[in-house]
Amino acid sequence: MSAADRLKIFSGTAHRGLAEEICRELGQPLGSAMVGRFPDGEVDVKIYDDIRGADVFIVQPTCPPVNDTLVELLIMIDCCLRASSDRITAVIPYFGYARKDRKDEGRVPISAKLCANMISAAGADRVLTIDLHASQIQGFFDIPVDHLYSKPVICDYFAGLTLNNPAVVAPDVGSIRMARAYAASLSAGLAIVDKRRHSANNTTVENLIGDVDGCDVVIVDDMISTAGSITEAAKTVKQRGAQRVLLGATHAVLCGQAMSKLAEAPVEEVVLCNTIPVPKEKQLDKITMLSVAPLLARAIDRIHRSASVSALFDGD
């Protein structure tokens, strides 16, 4: 069996389209498998391909419904382990539960650590992911983690636009490192929105640190969930004299009232990556979708060949 024959890529039900796109990039067929449900809702998996001694990659973002997609990933890993595959890499473009990465008050879990433990315990040998909500989550795993960044994909898109006097804005303190990297790549100014979080779904903008008057502004974050923070940031920079306002984010969680907030926000364009599938009813005219399949395909190829993946870690 040749090295190429030993590479097997499978997909859960979370984002089969992305897995198929990755396979096209690699010139590989998508592995044959059944991933379904028993009548009571339990996950049922069967791998039809012979994967004994194979290098297996399972593409499954743990996106909403997170509990379903996470359990499906765990069972697929266990299935491949029991089918005697040589190595199992969990390709998790979006890692759910990542926002619970620490005990920020008493008597709360660290859910991200628990999920990391379960993936390792299920039998995964390594993890490939994009833009973790908190970089320290890499350390929650006792197996190797290849943490890619979507910045080359999104930044290249913005670089192709005609931006006059560009400024990159971080919608909160947690996004400063990402915004600084974008600002350096785009030769742009940097500003920071100072916000106060009152609850999981309630934040208020207190101040804007930096000058955006007369600028074309790019607001960047790792995800858009309810869209509250990023649309409030857009309103703030517009009030401070920004000309065009564009949003860029990796993960399109888009829950709650996100779509109505984005539709009403003073934003010209919302640039998102396809780490999470976005249904047609959520694809506004102002939304531009970029593919991370080429990035993931290059990483999978390098991992399979035991080549360096560090050249793809363009996060700074």
N, C-alpha and C positions, 0 to 999 in steps of 0.2 A: 504494500500500500504506500503510495507516494505521500509526501508531506501535504500536498494540496488536498488529497483525498481525506486526510485525517482532520481537516478543518470542517466543522459542522456548526451551522448557525440555526438556532430555533427561535421562535417567537411565541410569547404568550398572547393573550387576547387584548392586552392594553394598547398596543400600537403596532399592529402587524404591518401597516403601511411603511413605517420607518424601517422595520426589519427587512422588508422587501427591497427598499431603496438601498440599504447597506449592502445587501447581497448583489444587487446590480452593479454597485461600485466595485465590488470585489470579483465579479464574474463568477459567483458561486450560487448554486441553487439554495433556496430556503429549505431547511430540513423538514421532513414530513412528520407531523405529529398531530394528535388530537388533543385539544384542550377544551374540555366541556364541563358540564355540571350534572350531577346526579339530581333526581327529582327534588331532593330536600335542599339543594343549593350547594352541596359539597363539591369541591373541585375534583374533576376526573381527568387524568393525563395518561396518554399512551404515546410513546415514541415508536414510529414505524421504521426508521432507519437503523441500521446496525451501527452503533457508536462505541463498540468495544475498542478501547485504546485511542479514541478520538479526542481532539482538542475542541471542546464544546463551548459555544458562546450563546447565552440565553438573553435575548433582547426583551426587556420588560420594565418600563418605567413604573414605579409604584405611585401612580397618579390616581386621582379620584375615579371610582371608589377605592380609596387606599387600602382598606382592609382586604378587599377582594383581590386586588392586583398583587399585594404583598404575599398573601397566602398562596396564590397561584404560582408566584415565583419560587417560593419555598418548596412547593410540591414538585415543580419541574426540576429544580436542582436535585432533590432527593431521587426523582425518577432517573435522571442521568447518572447519578452516583451509583445506583443499584444496577444500572445497565453497563457498568464497568468502563465508563469513559475515563480517559487518562487525566484530563484537567477540565475544570468547569469554571468559566468566567461569567459572572453575573453582570450583564451590560444594563445599567440602570441610569438612563439619561436624566431622569428626574427622581430624586430620592425623597420619598415621602417621610413625614414625621420629623424632618430635619429642623424644624423651628423649635422643637423641644430638645435642645442640645445641652441644657444645664438646668440646675435647680435655681430658678430665679426667685423662689419663695418657698416657704415650708410646705412639706407634705405634697410634693408634686413629683412625677416621674421624670426620668431622662429617656424619653421614648426613642430618640435617635440611637442611643446606645443599645437599647433592647432590640431594635430592628437589626442593628449590626451584628449582635450576638446570634440572632435567629438565622441570618443569612450564612454566617460562618458555620453554625451548628448543623444547618441543613446539608452542608457539604461543598459549598463554593470554595474554590481555591484562590480566587482573586475577584476584584470588583473594578469595573470601568464605569465612571460616572462623569457628569458635566455640572459645573457650577453648584457645588454643595452650598446650602444656605449658610453654613459655618464651616470654614476650612478644617477646624479641629476635629470634625466628625471622621476624617481619615484615620485619626488615632483611636477611634472607637473599635475599629476592626483589628482582629489578630491575623489578618491575611493581607497581602499586598493590595493597595488601592491606587489605581491610575486616575487622577483627578484632572480632567480636561476643562478648558475654559472656552466659552462661546465667543469671547472677545474678538478673535481673528475673523469670525464669520460676520458678526454684527458691525464691527469697526470698519471692515472692508466695505460694507454697504454704505455706511455713513460717509466714508472717505470718497465714495463715488458721487455723492451729492454736491451741489454747489452751496456751501454754507458760508454766509457772510459774517465775519467777526464771530466765529463759533465759541461757545462756552458749554462745558459739560457740567451738569448739576447732579449732585448726589441727593436723593429725596430724603435721606436720613443719615445719621452718623455711621450706621453700619455699612453703608454703601460707599464710604469715602475712598477706600482702597481701589474699588472697581472704577469709580469715577476718575480718580487720579490716573489710572492706567489708560483709560479712554482719552483723557485730556492730553496726555503725553503723545499718544499715537496720532491724534487729530490736530496737534499743535494748537490746542484750544485753551481758553481760560477755565478756571475751576471755581464753582460755587457750591455751597452746602446749605440745605434746608434744615433748620433746627426745629424738630417736632417733639411733641410730648405725647406718649402713648398712655391713654387712660384705661383701655381694655383691649382685648384681641381685635376688636373691630372699630375702635374709636380713637382717633388721633387728632391733634390740632397742631397747626403750624405756628411756631412762636417767632421765628426770625429767619432771615436769609443772610448767610455769611458769604460775601462776595458781590461782584457787580455783573449784572446781566443786561443793563440798559443798552438797547440797540443791537443786541446779540441774537444770532440764531442759536437756540438752546437745545441741547440734547440731554434728556434726563434718563439715566441708566440705573437699572436695578437687576437683581438676579431673578425676580419673579414678579408677576402681577397676579395677585390673589383676588381681593375684593376691589382693588384699584383705588382705594381711598387715599393712601399716602401719595401715590404717584400723580393722581389727578389734582390733589390739593397743592402739590409742588408745582404742577403746571399752571394753576391759577395764580400762585404766588409769583412765579417768574414773569408771568404776563403782566401782573400788576406793577412789577418793578421795571417794566419797559422792554421786556424781551420781544423780538420780532416774531420769527417762526419758533414753534415749540414742537419737538419730536421726542417720542418716547422709545426706549430700547430696553428689552428685557429678554432673558433666556427662557424662562418657564411660563407658559400661558395657562396658569391655573384657572383664572377667570370664573370665580364663584360668586354667589350672592348677587349684588347689584352691579357687578363689575362692568357689564356691557353697557348699561345705561349711563354709568359714570364716564366711561370712555367716549361714548357717543356724544355726550354733552360737554366734555372737557375742551378747552381752547387749544386743541392739539391738531396738528396737520397730519401726522402719520404716527402709527404705532408699529414698531418693528419687533417681531417675536420669532423665536426659534421653534422648531417642531419636535422638541423633546417630549411634549405632551400632545396628543391629538386634539385638534380644535374642530368641533363640528361646524357644519356649514352655517347653522343659525347664529354662530358666534363670530363669523368672519365678516366684520364690518368693512366698508369700502376703504376706511382709513388704515386698516390692518394689513401689514406686509409680512408674509411668512417666509423665513429663511430655513434652509435645511442643514441639519448637523450630520446628515448621513455621510458625506465625504470625510468629515473629521473623525467620526466613529469608525468608518471603514479603514482609514489609515492607521488608527490605533489598534484595531483588531488584527490587521495584517502584521504590524510590528510585534505585537504580543505573540502571535502565532509563530513568527519566525525568530522569537527570542531576541529581537532587535530593540534598540533604545526607543523609548516612548517620550523621553524628556523634551525632544524637539517640539512636541505638540503642546507642551505646557506653557502656553503664552498667556500668562495671567497678570504679569507685572507691567 
